[in-house]
Amino acid sequence: MSATTIQLDKKVVNSLKAVKEHPRQTYNEIIIKMIKNFKNTKNQYDEFLHKIQQEKMKELWDNNDDEAGEHV
């Protein structure tokens, strides 16, 4: 594994320390877990929005008012 050094504000380091699940957990492990959680949350949110949009589009496209106007 290659590693790099990044600079973090003291507040960020303190926040990382506060979310440790066990004393030996590394910042790298915490950040990887946060990224996975972010991706999962983002995917769930995108799926939720897509489902709502599908229902709204069906409502807009499948209404009788539009069809009545076509036969005038």
PDB file of N, H, CA, C and O in Angstrom:
ATOM      1  N   MET A   1       0.844  -1.170   0.000  1.00  0.00           N
ATOM      2  CA  MET A   1       0.000   0.000   0.000  1.00  0.00           C
ATOM      3  C   MET A   1       0.891   1.234   0.000  1.00  0.00           C
ATOM      4  O   MET A   1       1.827   1.337   0.792  1.00  0.00           O
ATOM      5  N   SER A   2       0.593   2.158  -0.884  1.00  0.00           N
ATOM      6  H   SER A   2      -0.168   2.075  -1.528  1.00  0.00           H
ATOM      7  CA  SER A   2       1.310   3.427  -0.850  1.00  0.00           C
ATOM      8  C   SER A   2       0.499   4.417  -0.031  1.00  0.00           C
ATOM      9  O   SER A   2      -0.729   4.349   0.027  1.00  0.00           O
ATOM     10  N   ALA A   3       1.206   5.322   0.588  1.00  0.00           N
ATOM     11  H   ALA A   3       2.204   5.376   0.541  1.00  0.00           H
ATOM     12  CA  ALA A   3       0.538   6.298   1.452  1.00  0.00           C
ATOM     13  C   ALA A   3       0.970   7.692   1.056  1.00  0.00           C
ATOM     14  O   ALA A   3       2.022   7.891   0.448  1.00  0.00           O
ATOM     15  N   THR A   4       0.146   8.644   1.410  1.00  0.00           N
ATOM     16  H   THR A   4      -0.709   8.483   1.904  1.00  0.00           H
ATOM     17  CA  THR A   4       0.458  10.040   1.175  1.00  0.00           C
ATOM     18  C   THR A   4       0.106  10.827   2.431  1.00  0.00           C
ATOM     19  O   THR A   4      -0.628  10.345   3.294  1.00  0.00           O
ATOM     20  N   THR A   5       0.616  11.993   2.518  1.00  0.00           N
ATOM     21  H   THR A   5       1.213  12.384   1.817  1.00  0.00           H
ATOM     22  CA  THR A   5       0.330  12.856   3.662  1.00  0.00           C
ATOM     23  C   THR A   5      -0.646  13.936   3.227  1.00  0.00           C
ATOM     24  O   THR A   5      -0.469  14.563   2.182  1.00  0.00           O
ATOM     25  N   ILE A   6      -1.672  14.149   4.033  1.00  0.00           N
ATOM     26  H   ILE A   6      -1.815  13.640   4.882  1.00  0.00           H
ATOM     27  CA  ILE A   6      -2.616  15.239   3.765  1.00  0.00           C
ATOM     28  C   ILE A   6      -2.683  16.124   4.997  1.00  0.00           C
ATOM     29  O   ILE A   6      -2.462  15.670   6.120  1.00  0.00           O
ATOM     30  N   GLN A   7      -2.986  17.367   4.775  1.00  0.00           N
ATOM     31  H   GLN A   7      -3.165  17.736   3.863  1.00  0.00           H
ATOM     32  CA  GLN A   7      -3.120  18.293   5.894  1.00  0.00           C
ATOM     33  C   GLN A   7      -4.591  18.424   6.257  1.00  0.00           C
ATOM     34  O   GLN A   7      -5.446  18.627   5.394  1.00  0.00           O
ATOM     35  N   LEU A   8      -4.866  18.305   7.543  1.00  0.00           N
ATOM     36  H   LEU A   8      -4.172  18.141   8.243  1.00  0.00           H
ATOM     37  CA  LEU A   8      -6.227  18.434   8.041  1.00  0.00           C
ATOM     38  C   LEU A   8      -6.254  19.467   9.155  1.00  0.00           C
ATOM     39  O   LEU A   8      -5.311  19.576   9.939  1.00  0.00           O
ATOM     40  N   ASP A   9      -7.333  20.215   9.216  1.00  0.00           N
ATOM     41  H   ASP A   9      -8.099  20.126   8.579  1.00  0.00           H
ATOM     42  CA  ASP A   9      -7.520  21.140  10.332  1.00  0.00           C
ATOM     43  C   ASP A   9      -7.613  20.341  11.626  1.00  0.00           C
ATOM     44  O   ASP A   9      -8.036  19.186  11.624  1.00  0.00           O
ATOM     45  N   LYS A  10      -7.222  20.954  12.710  1.00  0.00           N
ATOM     46  H   LYS A  10      -6.878  21.893  12.712  1.00  0.00           H
ATOM     47  CA  LYS A  10      -7.308  20.296  14.026  1.00  0.00           C
ATOM     48  C   LYS A  10      -8.747  19.870  14.334  1.00  0.00           C
ATOM     49  O   LYS A  10      -8.972  18.832  14.955  1.00  0.00           O
ATOM     50  N   LYS A  11      -9.716  20.677  13.897  1.00  0.00           N
ATOM     51  H   LYS A  11      -9.533  21.520  13.393  1.00  0.00           H
ATOM     52  CA  LYS A  11     -11.125  20.341  14.129  1.00  0.00           C
ATOM     53  C   LYS A  11     -11.501  19.034  13.427  1.00  0.00           C
ATOM     54  O   LYS A  11     -12.253  18.222  13.966  1.00  0.00           O
ATOM     55  N   VAL A  12     -10.968  18.844  12.219  1.00  0.00           N
ATOM     56  H   VAL A  12     -10.357  19.503  11.781  1.00  0.00           H
ATOM     57  CA  VAL A  12     -11.256  17.618  11.466  1.00  0.00           C
ATOM     58  C   VAL A  12     -10.626  16.427  12.170  1.00  0.00           C
ATOM     59  O   VAL A  12     -11.258  15.380  12.306  1.00  0.00           O
ATOM     60  N   VAL A  13      -9.395  16.578  12.613  1.00  0.00           N
ATOM     61  H   VAL A  13      -8.882  17.429  12.503  1.00  0.00           H
ATOM     62  CA  VAL A  13      -8.713  15.491  13.329  1.00  0.00           C
ATOM     63  C   VAL A  13      -9.490  15.144  14.602  1.00  0.00           C
ATOM     64  O   VAL A  13      -9.684  13.969  14.913  1.00  0.00           O
ATOM     65  N   ASN A  14      -9.930  16.158  15.327  1.00  0.00           N
ATOM     66  H   ASN A  14      -9.772  17.113  15.074  1.00  0.00           H
ATOM     67  CA  ASN A  14     -10.713  15.909  16.540  1.00  0.00           C
ATOM     68  C   ASN A  14     -12.037  15.215  16.216  1.00  0.00           C
ATOM     69  O   ASN A  14     -12.487  14.349  16.967  1.00  0.00           O
ATOM     70  N   SER A  15     -12.654  15.591  15.107  1.00  0.00           N
ATOM     71  H   SER A  15     -12.288  16.294  14.497  1.00  0.00           H
ATOM     72  CA  SER A  15     -13.894  14.933  14.689  1.00  0.00           C
ATOM     73  C   SER A  15     -13.640  13.475  14.334  1.00  0.00           C
ATOM     74  O   SER A  15     -14.439  12.602  14.674  1.00  0.00           O
ATOM     75  N   LEU A  16     -12.537  13.211  13.655  1.00  0.00           N
ATOM     76  H   LEU A  16     -11.889  13.920  13.379  1.00  0.00           H
ATOM     77  CA  LEU A  16     -12.186  11.831  13.323  1.00  0.00           C
ATOM     78  C   LEU A  16     -11.935  11.010  14.590  1.00  0.00           C
ATOM     79  O   LEU A  16     -12.365   9.861  14.691  1.00  0.00           O
ATOM     80  N   LYS A  17     -11.242  11.605  15.543  1.00  0.00           N
ATOM     81  H   LYS A  17     -10.893  12.539  15.461  1.00  0.00           H
ATOM     82  CA  LYS A  17     -11.000  10.916  16.821  1.00  0.00           C
ATOM     83  C   LYS A  17     -12.321  10.598  17.511  1.00  0.00           C
ATOM     84  O   LYS A  17     -12.471   9.530  18.104  1.00  0.00           O
ATOM     85  N   ALA A  18     -13.268  11.513  17.437  1.00  0.00           N
ATOM     86  H   ALA A  18     -13.145  12.381  16.956  1.00  0.00           H
ATOM     87  CA  ALA A  18     -14.548  11.348  18.126  1.00  0.00           C
ATOM     88  C   ALA A  18     -15.393  10.218  17.542  1.00  0.00           C
ATOM     89  O   ALA A  18     -16.210   9.635  18.254  1.00  0.00           O
ATOM     90  N   VAL A  19     -15.212   9.899  16.266  1.00  0.00           N
ATOM     91  H   VAL A  19     -14.548  10.372  15.687  1.00  0.00           H
ATOM     92  CA  VAL A  19     -16.039   8.855  15.643  1.00  0.00           C
ATOM     93  C   VAL A  19     -15.359   7.490  15.610  1.00  0.00           C
ATOM     94  O   VAL A  19     -15.905   6.542  15.046  1.00  0.00           O
ATOM     95  N   LYS A  20     -14.184   7.384  16.204  1.00  0.00           N
ATOM     96  H   LYS A  20     -13.741   8.154  16.662  1.00  0.00           H
ATOM     97  CA  LYS A  20     -13.502   6.087  16.244  1.00  0.00           C
ATOM     98  C   LYS A  20     -14.386   5.059  16.939  1.00  0.00           C
ATOM     99  O   LYS A  20     -14.994   5.336  17.972  1.00  0.00           O
ATOM    100  N   GLU A  21     -14.443   3.871  16.353  1.00  0.00           N
ATOM    101  H   GLU A  21     -13.948   3.646  15.513  1.00  0.00           H
ATOM    102  CA  GLU A  21     -15.229   2.789  16.934  1.00  0.00           C
ATOM    103  C   GLU A  21     -14.417   1.996  17.948  1.00  0.00           C
ATOM    104  O   GLU A  21     -14.971   1.344  18.834  1.00  0.00           O
ATOM    105  N   HIS A  22     -13.104   2.059  17.808  1.00  0.00           N
ATOM    106  H   HIS A  22     -12.654   2.589  17.088  1.00  0.00           H
ATOM    107  CA  HIS A  22     -12.203   1.435  18.773  1.00  0.00           C
ATOM    108  C   HIS A  22     -10.881   2.200  18.738  1.00  0.00           C
ATOM    109  O   HIS A  22     -10.551   2.813  17.723  1.00  0.00           O
ATOM    110  N   PRO A  23     -10.126   2.170  19.829  1.00  0.00           N
ATOM    111  CA  PRO A  23      -8.929   3.022  19.933  1.00  0.00           C
ATOM    112  C   PRO A  23      -7.878   2.810  18.837  1.00  0.00           C
ATOM    113  O   PRO A  23      -7.154   3.743  18.489  1.00  0.00           O
ATOM    114  N   ARG A  24      -7.791   1.610  18.299  1.00  0.00           N
ATOM    115  H   ARG A  24      -8.379   0.852  18.581  1.00  0.00           H
ATOM    116  CA  ARG A  24      -6.749   1.331  17.294  1.00  0.00           C
ATOM    117  C   ARG A  24      -7.224   1.576  15.863  1.00  0.00           C
ATOM    118  O   ARG A  24      -6.466   1.362  14.916  1.00  0.00           O
ATOM    119  N   GLN A  25      -8.447   2.013  15.698  1.00  0.00           N
ATOM    120  H   GLN A  25      -9.063   2.187  16.466  1.00  0.00           H
ATOM    121  CA  GLN A  25      -8.972   2.284  14.358  1.00  0.00           C
ATOM    122  C   GLN A  25      -8.206   3.464  13.755  1.00  0.00           C
ATOM    123  O   GLN A  25      -8.040   4.504  14.392  1.00  0.00           O
ATOM    124  N   THR A  26      -7.745   3.281  12.517  1.00  0.00           N
ATOM    125  H   THR A  26      -7.880   2.436  11.999  1.00  0.00           H
ATOM    126  CA  THR A  26      -6.963   4.334  11.864  1.00  0.00           C
ATOM    127  C   THR A  26      -7.886   5.351  11.198  1.00  0.00           C
ATOM    128  O   THR A  26      -9.055   5.085  10.918  1.00  0.00           O
ATOM    129  N   TYR A  27      -7.309   6.523  10.958  1.00  0.00           N
ATOM    130  H   TYR A  27      -6.359   6.739  11.185  1.00  0.00           H
ATOM    131  CA  TYR A  27      -8.069   7.545  10.229  1.00  0.00           C
ATOM    132  C   TYR A  27      -8.400   7.042   8.826  1.00  0.00           C
ATOM    133  O   TYR A  27      -9.468   7.346   8.293  1.00  0.00           O
ATOM    134  N   ASN A  28      -7.513   6.295   8.243  1.00  0.00           N
ATOM    135  H   ASN A  28      -6.646   6.048   8.676  1.00  0.00           H
ATOM    136  CA  ASN A  28      -7.741   5.722   6.922  1.00  0.00           C
ATOM    137  C   ASN A  28      -8.992   4.832   6.931  1.00  0.00           C
ATOM    138  O   ASN A  28      -9.828   4.924   6.032  1.00  0.00           O
ATOM    139  N   GLU A  29      -9.113   3.976   7.943  1.00  0.00           N
ATOM    140  H   GLU A  29      -8.434   3.901   8.673  1.00  0.00           H
ATOM    141  CA  GLU A  29     -10.291   3.107   8.058  1.00  0.00           C
ATOM    142  C   GLU A  29     -11.571   3.932   8.235  1.00  0.00           C
ATOM    143  O   GLU A  29     -12.607   3.621   7.647  1.00  0.00           O
ATOM    144  N   ILE A  30     -11.484   4.969   9.040  1.00  0.00           N
ATOM    145  H   ILE A  30     -10.642   5.221   9.518  1.00  0.00           H
ATOM    146  CA  ILE A  30     -12.654   5.823   9.276  1.00  0.00           C
ATOM    147  C   ILE A  30     -13.073   6.503   7.976  1.00  0.00           C
ATOM    148  O   ILE A  30     -14.258   6.535   7.645  1.00  0.00           O
ATOM    149  N   ILE A  31     -12.120   7.038   7.251  1.00  0.00           N
ATOM    150  H   ILE A  31     -11.157   7.012   7.520  1.00  0.00           H
ATOM    151  CA  ILE A  31     -12.429   7.752   6.004  1.00  0.00           C
ATOM    152  C   ILE A  31     -12.990   6.800   4.958  1.00  0.00           C
ATOM    153  O   ILE A  31     -13.928   7.157   4.245  1.00  0.00           O
ATOM    154  N   ILE A  32     -12.438   5.598   4.852  1.00  0.00           N
ATOM    155  H   ILE A  32     -11.676   5.308   5.431  1.00  0.00           H
ATOM    156  CA  ILE A  32     -12.969   4.603   3.906  1.00  0.00           C
ATOM    157  C   ILE A  32     -14.425   4.281   4.250  1.00  0.00           C
ATOM    158  O   ILE A  32     -15.279   4.211   3.366  1.00  0.00           O
ATOM    159  N   LYS A  33     -14.699   4.089   5.541  1.00  0.00           N
ATOM    160  H   LYS A  33     -14.006   4.146   6.259  1.00  0.00           H
ATOM    161  CA  LYS A  33     -16.074   3.795   5.966  1.00  0.00           C
ATOM    162  C   LYS A  33     -17.010   4.956   5.646  1.00  0.00           C
ATOM    163  O   LYS A  33     -18.139   4.741   5.205  1.00  0.00           O
ATOM    164  N   MET A  34     -16.548   6.178   5.866  1.00  0.00           N
ATOM    165  H   MET A  34     -15.631   6.353   6.225  1.00  0.00           H
ATOM    166  CA  MET A  34     -17.361   7.362   5.568  1.00  0.00           C
ATOM    167  C   MET A  34     -17.666   7.443   4.071  1.00  0.00           C
ATOM    168  O   MET A  34     -18.787   7.771   3.682  1.00  0.00           O
ATOM    169  N   ILE A  35     -16.675   7.147   3.238  1.00  0.00           N
ATOM    170  H   ILE A  35     -15.764   6.881   3.554  1.00  0.00           H
ATOM    171  CA  ILE A  35     -16.878   7.185   1.787  1.00  0.00           C
ATOM    172  C   ILE A  35     -17.915   6.145   1.371  1.00  0.00           C
ATOM    173  O   ILE A  35     -18.807   6.442   0.576  1.00  0.00           O
ATOM    174  N   LYS A  36     -17.803   4.928   1.905  1.00  0.00           N
ATOM    175  H   LYS A  36     -17.079   4.687   2.551  1.00  0.00           H
ATOM    176  CA  LYS A  36     -18.777   3.873   1.578  1.00  0.00           C
ATOM    177  C   LYS A  36     -20.184   4.293   1.993  1.00  0.00           C
ATOM    178  O   LYS A  36     -21.141   4.122   1.238  1.00  0.00           O
ATOM    179  N   ASN A  37     -20.299   4.847   3.207  1.00  0.00           N
ATOM    180  H   ASN A  37     -19.522   4.986   3.820  1.00  0.00           H
ATOM    181  CA  ASN A  37     -21.613   5.298   3.688  1.00  0.00           C
ATOM    182  C   ASN A  37     -22.162   6.413   2.807  1.00  0.00           C
ATOM    183  O   ASN A  37     -23.356   6.435   2.509  1.00  0.00           O
ATOM    184  N   PHE A  38     -21.308   7.334   2.391  1.00  0.00           N
ATOM    185  H   PHE A  38     -20.338   7.316   2.633  1.00  0.00           H
ATOM    186  CA  PHE A  38     -21.737   8.427   1.518  1.00  0.00           C
ATOM    187  C   PHE A  38     -22.247   7.883   0.187  1.00  0.00           C
ATOM    188  O   PHE A  38     -23.295   8.302  -0.305  1.00  0.00           O
ATOM    189  N   LYS A  39     -21.498   6.947  -0.391  1.00  0.00           N
ATOM    190  H   LYS A  39     -20.647   6.606   0.008  1.00  0.00           H
ATOM    191  CA  LYS A  39     -21.918   6.370  -1.676  1.00  0.00           C
ATOM    192  C   LYS A  39     -23.254   5.649  -1.543  1.00  0.00           C
ATOM    193  O   LYS A  39     -24.126   5.794  -2.400  1.00  0.00           O
ATOM    194  N   ASN A  40     -23.419   4.874  -0.478  1.00  0.00           N
ATOM    195  H   ASN A  40     -22.711   4.756   0.218  1.00  0.00           H
ATOM    196  CA  ASN A  40     -24.679   4.154  -0.270  1.00  0.00           C
ATOM    197  C   ASN A  40     -25.838   5.116  -0.080  1.00  0.00           C
ATOM    198  O   ASN A  40     -26.915   4.923  -0.644  1.00  0.00           O
ATOM    199  N   THR A  41     -25.616   6.146   0.712  1.00  0.00           N
ATOM    200  H   THR A  41     -24.742   6.302   1.171  1.00  0.00           H
ATOM    201  CA  THR A  41     -26.665   7.134   0.952  1.00  0.00           C
ATOM    202  C   THR A  41     -27.025   7.855  -0.331  1.00  0.00           C
ATOM    203  O   THR A  41     -28.202   8.068  -0.618  1.00  0.00           O
ATOM    204  N   LYS A  42     -26.013   8.232  -1.106  1.00  0.00           N
ATOM    205  H   LYS A  42     -25.057   8.059  -0.872  1.00  0.00           H
ATOM    206  CA  LYS A  42     -26.240   8.932  -2.373  1.00  0.00           C
ATOM    207  C   LYS A  42     -27.037   8.048  -3.326  1.00  0.00           C
ATOM    208  O   LYS A  42     -27.975   8.521  -3.967  1.00  0.00           O
ATOM    209  N   ASN A  43     -26.672   6.762  -3.427  1.00  0.00           N
ATOM    210  H   ASN A  43     -25.909   6.378  -2.906  1.00  0.00           H
ATOM    211  CA  ASN A  43     -27.395   5.846  -4.308  1.00  0.00           C
ATOM    212  C   ASN A  43     -28.840   5.683  -3.865  1.00  0.00           C
ATOM    213  O   ASN A  43     -29.745   5.654  -4.699  1.00  0.00           O
ATOM    214  N   GLN A  44     -29.065   5.576  -2.561  1.00  0.00           N
ATOM    215  H   GLN A  44     -28.329   5.600  -1.884  1.00  0.00           H
ATOM    216  CA  GLN A  44     -30.432   5.446  -2.062  1.00  0.00           C
ATOM    217  C   GLN A  44     -31.236   6.705  -2.373  1.00  0.00           C
ATOM    218  O   GLN A  44     -32.405   6.619  -2.748  1.00  0.00           O
ATOM    219  N   TYR A  45     -30.622   7.855  -2.221  1.00  0.00           N
ATOM    220  H   TYR A  45     -29.672   7.924  -1.917  1.00  0.00           H
ATOM    221  CA  TYR A  45     -31.294   9.118  -2.502  1.00  0.00           C
ATOM    222  C   TYR A  45     -31.631   9.217  -3.994  1.00  0.00           C
ATOM    223  O   TYR A  45     -32.737   9.618  -4.356  1.00  0.00           O
ATOM    224  N   ASP A  46     -30.673   8.851  -4.862  1.00  0.00           N
ATOM    225  H   ASP A  46     -29.775   8.526  -4.568  1.00  0.00           H
ATOM    226  CA  ASP A  46     -30.911   8.891  -6.302  1.00  0.00           C
ATOM    227  C   ASP A  46     -32.039   7.941  -6.697  1.00  0.00           C
ATOM    228  O   ASP A  46     -32.879   8.283  -7.530  1.00  0.00           O
ATOM    229  N   GLU A  47     -32.058   6.748  -6.101  1.00  0.00           N
ATOM    230  H   GLU A  47     -31.376   6.470  -5.425  1.00  0.00           H
ATOM    231  CA  GLU A  47     -33.119   5.785  -6.401  1.00  0.00           C
ATOM    232  C   GLU A  47     -34.474   6.316  -5.929  1.00  0.00           C
ATOM    233  O   GLU A  47     -35.482   6.148  -6.615  1.00  0.00           O
ATOM    234  N   PHE A  48     -34.494   6.952  -4.769  1.00  0.00           N
ATOM    235  H   PHE A  48     -33.675   7.089  -4.212  1.00  0.00           H
ATOM    236  CA  PHE A  48     -35.724   7.538  -4.234  1.00  0.00           C
ATOM    237  C   PHE A  48     -36.255   8.617  -5.175  1.00  0.00           C
ATOM    238  O   PHE A  48     -37.443   8.636  -5.496  1.00  0.00           O
ATOM    239  N   LEU A  49     -35.370   9.518  -5.618  1.00  0.00           N
ATOM    240  H   LEU A  49     -34.405   9.503  -5.357  1.00  0.00           H
ATOM    241  CA  LEU A  49     -35.790  10.577  -6.539  1.00  0.00           C
ATOM    242  C   LEU A  49     -36.290   9.997  -7.860  1.00  0.00           C
ATOM    243  O   LEU A  49     -37.286  10.463  -8.411  1.00  0.00           O
ATOM    244  N   HIS A  50     -35.599   8.988  -8.358  1.00  0.00           N
ATOM    245  H   HIS A  50     -34.789   8.609  -7.910  1.00  0.00           H
ATOM    246  CA  HIS A  50     -36.005   8.363  -9.619  1.00  0.00           C
ATOM    247  C   HIS A  50     -37.400   7.763  -9.492  1.00  0.00           C
ATOM    248  O   HIS A  50     -38.218   7.897 -10.402  1.00  0.00           O
ATOM    249  N   LYS A  51     -37.674   7.109  -8.382  1.00  0.00           N
ATOM    250  H   LYS A  51     -37.010   7.000  -7.643  1.00  0.00           H
ATOM    251  CA  LYS A  51     -38.986   6.502  -8.169  1.00  0.00           C
ATOM    252  C   LYS A  51     -40.077   7.574  -8.134  1.00  0.00           C
ATOM    253  O   LYS A  51     -41.134   7.412  -8.744  1.00  0.00           O
ATOM    254  N   ILE A  52     -39.817   8.659  -7.423  1.00  0.00           N
ATOM    255  H   ILE A  52     -38.958   8.790  -6.927  1.00  0.00           H
ATOM    256  CA  ILE A  52     -40.794   9.757  -7.353  1.00  0.00           C
ATOM    257  C   ILE A  52     -41.019  10.365  -8.737  1.00  0.00           C
ATOM    258  O   ILE A  52     -42.154  10.650  -9.118  1.00  0.00           O
ATOM    259  N   GLN A  53     -39.943  10.560  -9.480  1.00  0.00           N
ATOM    260  H   GLN A  53     -39.021  10.329  -9.171  1.00  0.00           H
ATOM    261  CA  GLN A  53     -40.063  11.141 -10.817  1.00  0.00           C
ATOM    262  C   GLN A  53     -40.854  10.229 -11.734  1.00  0.00           C
ATOM    263  O   GLN A  53     -41.655  10.710 -12.534  1.00  0.00           O
ATOM    264  N   GLN A  54     -40.650   8.926 -11.636  1.00  0.00           N
ATOM    265  H   GLN A  54     -39.999   8.535 -10.986  1.00  0.00           H
ATOM    266  CA  GLN A  54     -41.399   7.987 -12.470  1.00  0.00           C
ATOM    267  C   GLN A  54     -42.897   8.114 -12.198  1.00  0.00           C
ATOM    268  O   GLN A  54     -43.706   8.161 -13.125  1.00  0.00           O
ATOM    269  N   GLU A  55     -43.251   8.169 -10.918  1.00  0.00           N
ATOM    270  H   GLU A  55     -42.594   8.131 -10.165  1.00  0.00           H
ATOM    271  CA  GLU A  55     -44.670   8.269 -10.564  1.00  0.00           C
ATOM    272  C   GLU A  55     -45.265   9.576 -11.077  1.00  0.00           C
ATOM    273  O   GLU A  55     -46.386   9.590 -11.584  1.00  0.00           O
ATOM    274  N   LYS A  56     -44.527  10.667 -10.950  1.00  0.00           N
ATOM    275  H   LYS A  56     -43.616  10.656 -10.538  1.00  0.00           H
ATOM    276  CA  LYS A  56     -45.029  11.971 -11.400  1.00  0.00           C
ATOM    277  C   LYS A  56     -45.164  11.991 -12.926  1.00  0.00           C
ATOM    278  O   LYS A  56     -46.153  12.502 -13.452  1.00  0.00           O
ATOM    279  N   MET A  57     -44.183  11.442 -13.632  1.00  0.00           N
ATOM    280  H   MET A  57     -43.379  11.027 -13.204  1.00  0.00           H
ATOM    281  CA  MET A  57     -44.249  11.413 -15.095  1.00  0.00           C
ATOM    282  C   MET A  57     -45.429  10.554 -15.558  1.00  0.00           C
ATOM    283  O   MET A  57     -46.111  10.908 -16.520  1.00  0.00           O
ATOM    284  N   LYS A  58     -45.670   9.442 -14.888  1.00  0.00           N
ATOM    285  H   LYS A  58     -45.116   9.154 -14.106  1.00  0.00           H
ATOM    286  CA  LYS A  58     -46.816   8.606 -15.239  1.00  0.00           C
ATOM    287  C   LYS A  58     -48.110   9.394 -15.033  1.00  0.00           C
ATOM    288  O   LYS A  58     -49.025   9.334 -15.854  1.00  0.00           O
ATOM    289  N   GLU A  59     -48.170  10.134 -13.924  1.00  0.00           N
ATOM    290  H   GLU A  59     -47.426  10.184 -13.257  1.00  0.00           H
ATOM    291  CA  GLU A  59     -49.341  10.955 -13.639  1.00  0.00           C
ATOM    292  C   GLU A  59     -49.539  12.014 -14.722  1.00  0.00           C
ATOM    293  O   GLU A  59     -50.667  12.255 -15.152  1.00  0.00           O
ATOM    294  N   LEU A  60     -48.466  12.638 -15.159  1.00  0.00           N
ATOM    295  H   LEU A  60     -47.550  12.442 -14.809  1.00  0.00           H
ATOM    296  CA  LEU A  60     -48.565  13.692 -16.163  1.00  0.00           C
ATOM    297  C   LEU A  60     -48.914  13.142 -17.546  1.00  0.00           C
ATOM    298  O   LEU A  60     -49.701  13.746 -18.275  1.00  0.00           O
ATOM    299  N   TRP A  61     -48.337  12.014 -17.901  1.00  0.00           N
ATOM    300  H   TRP A  61     -47.697  11.524 -17.309  1.00  0.00           H
ATOM    301  CA  TRP A  61     -48.531  11.479 -19.246  1.00  0.00           C
ATOM    302  C   TRP A  61     -49.793  10.644 -19.390  1.00  0.00           C
ATOM    303  O   TRP A  61     -50.313  10.505 -20.497  1.00  0.00           O
ATOM    304  N   ASP A  62     -50.293  10.089 -18.305  1.00  0.00           N
ATOM    305  H   ASP A  62     -49.871  10.202 -17.405  1.00  0.00           H
ATOM    306  CA  ASP A  62     -51.446   9.194 -18.370  1.00  0.00           C
ATOM    307  C   ASP A  62     -52.725   9.862 -17.876  1.00  0.00           C
ATOM    308  O   ASP A  62     -53.544   9.214 -17.223  1.00  0.00           O
ATOM    309  N   ASN A  63     -52.907  11.143 -18.175  1.00  0.00           N
ATOM    310  H   ASN A  63     -52.242  11.669 -18.705  1.00  0.00           H
ATOM    311  CA  ASN A  63     -54.142  11.777 -17.720  1.00  0.00           C
ATOM    312  C   ASN A  63     -55.097  11.962 -18.899  1.00  0.00           C
ATOM    313  O   ASN A  63     -54.668  12.144 -20.039  1.00  0.00           O
ATOM    314  N   ASN A  64     -56.357  11.912 -18.615  1.00  0.00           N
ATOM    315  H   ASN A  64     -56.705  11.763 -17.689  1.00  0.00           H
ATOM    316  CA  ASN A  64     -57.396  11.984 -19.649  1.00  0.00           C
ATOM    317  C   ASN A  64     -57.583  13.393 -20.196  1.00  0.00           C
ATOM    318  O   ASN A  64     -58.067  13.545 -21.317  1.00  0.00           O
ATOM    319  N   ASP A  65     -57.223  14.412 -19.456  1.00  0.00           N
ATOM    320  H   ASP A  65     -56.829  14.289 -18.545  1.00  0.00           H
ATOM    321  CA  ASP A  65     -57.389  15.792 -19.913  1.00  0.00           C
ATOM    322  C   ASP A  65     -56.583  16.047 -21.184  1.00  0.00           C
ATOM    323  O   ASP A  65     -57.075  16.688 -22.112  1.00  0.00           O
ATOM    324  N   ASP A  66     -55.364  15.556 -21.228  1.00  0.00           N
ATOM    325  H   ASP A  66     -54.965  15.035 -20.473  1.00  0.00           H
ATOM    326  CA  ASP A  66     -54.544  15.724 -22.420  1.00  0.00           C
ATOM    327  C   ASP A  66     -55.137  14.987 -23.612  1.00  0.00           C
ATOM    328  O   ASP A  66     -55.135  15.501 -24.731  1.00  0.00           O
ATOM    329  N   GLU A  67     -55.638  13.793 -23.373  1.00  0.00           N
ATOM    330  H   GLU A  67     -55.639  13.375 -22.464  1.00  0.00           H
ATOM    331  CA  GLU A  67     -56.206  13.009 -24.468  1.00  0.00           C
ATOM    332  C   GLU A  67     -57.474  13.648 -25.008  1.00  0.00           C
ATOM    333  O   GLU A  67     -57.739  13.573 -26.207  1.00  0.00           O
ATOM    334  N   ALA A  68     -58.265  14.277 -24.138  1.00  0.00           N
ATOM    335  H   ALA A  68     -58.050  14.338 -23.164  1.00  0.00           H
ATOM    336  CA  ALA A  68     -59.501  14.946 -24.586  1.00  0.00           C
ATOM    337  C   ALA A  68     -59.156  16.106 -25.505  1.00  0.00           C
ATOM    338  O   ALA A  68     -59.880  16.355 -26.468  1.00  0.00           O
ATOM    339  N   GLY A  69     -58.086  16.814 -25.239  1.00  0.00           N
ATOM    340  H   GLY A  69     -57.498  16.611 -24.456  1.00  0.00           H
ATOM    341  CA  GLY A  69     -57.685  17.958 -26.052  1.00  0.00           C
ATOM    342  C   GLY A  69     -57.199  17.545 -27.432  1.00  0.00           C
ATOM    343  O   GLY A  69     -57.250  18.350 -28.362  1.00  0.00           O
ATOM    344  N   GLU A  70     -56.731  16.319 -27.591  1.00  0.00           N
ATOM    345  H   GLU A  70     -56.689  15.665 -26.835  1.00  0.00           H
ATOM    346  CA  GLU A  70     -56.229  15.849 -28.877  1.00  0.00           C
ATOM    347  C   GLU A  70     -57.355  15.635 -29.877  1.00  0.00           C
ATOM    348  O   GLU A  70     -57.118  15.676 -31.084  1.00  0.00           O
ATOM    349  N   HIS A  71     -58.568  15.409 -29.405  1.00  0.00           N
ATOM    350  H   HIS A  71     -58.761  15.376 -28.425  1.00  0.00           H
ATOM    351  CA  HIS A  71     -59.690  15.065 -30.277  1.00  0.00           C
ATOM    352  C   HIS A  71     -60.584  16.269 -30.593  1.00  0.00           C
ATOM    353  O   HIS A  71     -61.704  16.095 -31.073  1.00  0.00           O
ATOM    354  N   VAL A  72     -60.108  17.461 -30.334  1.00  0.00           N
ATOM    355  H   VAL A  72     -59.198  17.602 -29.945  1.00  0.00           H
ATOM    356  CA  VAL A  72     -60.923  18.672 -30.582  1.00  0.00           C
ATOM    357  C   VAL A  72     -60.816  19.086 -32.010  1.00  0.00           C
ATOM    358  O   VAL A  72     -61.425  20.077 -32.412  1.00  0.00           O
TER     359      VAL A  72
END
